[in-house]
């Protein structure tokens, strides 16, 4: 394995403006961790999948 210089990576801080990435809002964080919402999404996706399979048969 080659030696890799990690000194550049040490200066990188997450969520600083230079990244220009979207930072999740508190609402988004809540929706990602809410089990009730995850279960609802699970049901919706499964119903969609059943409809697609039903159309193909």
C-alpha positions in Angstrom: 0.0 0.0 0.0 1.2 3.5 -0.8 1.5 6.2 1.8 -1.3 8.6 1.5 -1.1 12.2 2.8 -4.2 12.8 4.9 -3.3 16.3 6.0 -5.8 17.8 3.6 -8.6 15.8 5.1 -7.9 17.1 8.6 -8.8 20.6 7.5 -12.2 19.7 6.2 -15.1 20.4 8.5 -18.6 19.0 7.8 -21.4 21.4 6.9 -19.2 24.4 6.2 -20.4 26.7 3.4 -17.6 25.6 1.0 -19.3 22.1 0.7 -22.5 23.6 -0.7 -24.5 20.6 0.2 -28.0 20.5 1.6 -28.1 20.2 5.4 -31.1 18.4 6.7 -33.7 20.5 8.5 -35.0 19.4 11.9 -38.2 18.3 10.2 -36.3 16.1 7.8 -34.3 14.6 10.6 -37.5 13.8 12.5 -39.1 12.2 9.4 -36.0 10.0 8.9 -36.1 8.7 12.4 -39.9 8.5 13.0 -40.9 4.9 13.0 -44.6 5.7 12.3 -43.7 7.6 9.1 -41.3 4.8 8.0 -44.1 2.2 8.4 -46.5 4.4 6.4 -43.9 4.8 3.6 -43.3 1.0 3.7 -47.0 0.4 3.2 -47.3 2.9 0.4 -44.3 1.4 -1.5 -45.6 -2.1 -1.1 -49.1 -1.1 -2.5 -47.4 0.6 -5.4 -45.3 -2.6 -6.0 -48.5 -4.8 -5.9 -50.2 -2.6 -8.4 -47.3 -2.8 -10.8 -47.1 -6.6 -10.4 -50.9 -6.9 -10.9 -50.8 -4.9 -14.1 -48.1 -7.2 -15.5 -50.1 -10.4 -14.9 
